[in-house]
Amino acid sequence: MIRRNKVLQAITYNWAAKICALILALLLYLFGAYSNLDTRIVNIPVDVKLPTNVLAGSTLPSTVQVSIRGDDDVIYLVDPTYITATVDFSYVQGPGIAISSVKLGYNQEVFINGGITLEAEPSSFRVLFVEANGEGT
């Protein structure tokens, strides 16, 4: 019983200073872990899948900006040619405005193991579709 009291007393002695030291150590660790994060922006060509029964009346995207976020030592090793961007409008049945999001394709295992994230800007495109004879709605 006496031994337990000494252990408890050693833990609770100067408890405020110990908690402050623990919080400071945690903040220093988080600062060190996240201070190496950087962003690399590259332009990727977009593969646009169009419907067969209507025509695009507005401009179609040709490229998209991809933000590669992660450790600054790793993100510059990523080859942008292995990243693909696709916008699928093949679901469009008639004239009007359609919105479709950009889907990025890449080897997920490499990016997850390296702690890298990708984000497309813009994340979606709006396109006006008209009837095949040139008349809209």
N, C-alpha and C positions, 0 to 999 in steps of 0.2 A: 504494500500500500504506500509506503514511503517513496519507493522508486517511482510509482505512477505519478505522485504529486510533483516530484522533481521534473519529470518529463513534461507534464502539463504546465508547470511553472516556467520551464525553459521555452515552451512554445508561446505562452501568453506574455512573457516578459518583453516589453517594448513592442507590443503587437502593432501599434500604429506605424512605427518606423518600418517594420517588416512588410506591412501591406503596401506602404508607399514605395518601398524598394521593389516589390513584386510588380506593381503597376508600372513603374518606370522601366523595368526590364522588359515587360510586355510591349510597351510603347516603342522602345528602342528596337526590339525584334521586328515589329510590324513596319516601322519606318525603313529598316534595312531590307526587309523582304519586298516592299513595294516601291522603293526608290529606284530600282533598276528597270521598272516597267517603262516601255516606250511604245510609240506608234509609228508604223511605216505605212504610207499610203501609196498604192499602185493602181494603175488603170488596167482593167481586164476587159477584153472584148465580150460582148453579150450575144448569146445565141437566142434569137427570138423565134418562137414557134407560133406561126400564124394560122388562123382558121382558113378553111377552103371556100366557104360560101360568102364571105364578105371581105372587103378590102380595107386596108388601113388608110384613114383619111388624114391622120396627123403623122408627125415624124416619129420614127421608131428609134429606140435607143441603140447606139452602136457600142458604147463602153459604159462601164460602171466603176466607180472608185471603191476599192476594197481597203479597209483599215485592218492592218495586221497588228494586233496588240500582244505584247508579251515581253519577255526578258530581252533587253537591248542587244545581248550577245547572240541571241538565237533568231530573232525576227529577220535579220539581214541574211541569214542562211537559207531562208525560204525562197524557192524558185517560183515566181508568180505564174510561170507557164503551166504549173501543175494545178492551178486554181481555175475552175470553170464557173461561168455565170450563165444562167438560163432564165428566160422569162417566157412563160407558157400562156399564150392567148388562144390555144386551140379549142378551148371550151366555149368560145363566143359563138352564138347561134345566129344573131341578127345584128342590124346596125345599132349604134349607140356607143356610149363610153364604157370602156372596160378597164378594170384595175387588176393587175397581177403582180405578185411579189417576186423579187429576185431570189433565186435559189442558187446558193454557192455549192460547188462540188469540189471535194478535196479528200486527201487521205486522212481520215479522222484520227487514226491511231497516232500518226506523226504529230498532229497538232495537239492532241490531248496530252500525250506524253511530254511534249515540250512546253505545255502551259500556254499555248498560243490560241487566241480567239480571232475570228474573222467577222467583219461586219460590212455590209454593202451600203453605199450611199449613192443614190437614193435606194431605199429598201423596196420600193415598188414603183411601177410605171402606170400612167394613165394614157390610154390610146383611144382615139375616136375611130370607130369603124363605120363604113358606109356600105350601101348595097353595091354589088358588083357592077351595076350599070352607072354608078357615080352619084346616085341620088341618096340623100340621107333621110333621116326621119323628121 
